[in-house]
Amino acid sequence: MLVKLTIEHGCIPVTAQAREVQLNGYLADLRRYDPNAEDVARAAIRRHLGAHPEGVTAAWMACTGAGDEWYAEFAPLYDALEAVALTPQDAHVEAGKFLGLLLWSEMLAHPRRWHFNEYKKEEEDYSVKRYWAMDHICGSVGTRQAQEARRHGDEERAVRIEGAVAALRSHWRQR
């Protein structure tokens, strides 16, 4: 589940697919290129989300760290668009958008609650998003407080804080 935190309204559920028409066009291109690639990419996204509650972006998830190279499970997204794009540069830009929209789609359906923030890409009509699991956000501050209490010799306080952190994490996982 995807949510947006705001000062005024608290936690607002996000239920709409961003740029649904654009995503559907990308998916049609991908299905023509490789009918199995969508399932492979979506499964890789879900695995990544399960392993990284501390934060994720589409680029962190897909890039190998060797320049613009993507992991094999995401490469067909680029390859499918390269087959229909005017230039490799166009395919590169569109593949990044495609991956972001596919990640958004998986976030909407994910059982864990995810918060996001975004920033506009320079000279582009879209934004980059970073997502955090709500249970991770709620527990991070408390975990640091428990560590600090232990450092000051207050084991009882540290244990109480850790109990509160566990309750918060459980609460946000179940919502």
C-alpha positions, 0 to 999 in steps of 0.5 A: 500500500502506498501512502503520502504523509502530510503535516495537515492531513496525516497519512493519506492512502494513494490508490491511483496508478500514476500515468496509467495510459503511459504504463499500459503503452510501455507494457504493451511494447514489453509484452510484444518483445518478451511475454514473460518479462513483465512477470520477471521484473515484477517478481524482482521488484517484490523481492527487492521491496522485501529486502529493503524497507530502509528505502528504495528508488527505481534506479537503486533497485535496477542498476548494477552500479556499473554505469547505466547497466541494469540487472538482467531481470530489468534489461528487457524493459530497456530492450523493448523500448529500444526496439520502438524508440528513435534513438538509444538515448530516447529508449534510455529515458523512457525505460527509466520512466517505465521502471518508475511506473512499474515500481509505483504499480507494485507499491500500490499492491504491496502488503506493507505500507510505503511512504514516498517523497519526490523531486522533479527531474531537471528539464523533465515532466516527471519526478523521481520518487524514494520510498520507505516502509512505514514500519521502518520509519517508525522504528528507526528513531526509537531504535536510535533512542534505545541505543542511546539509553544503553550507552547511558546505562539505562537498560530498563528504558532501552527495553521499554523503547524497543517494546514500543518500536516493535509495537509500532512496526507491527501496527504499520505492517498490519495496516 
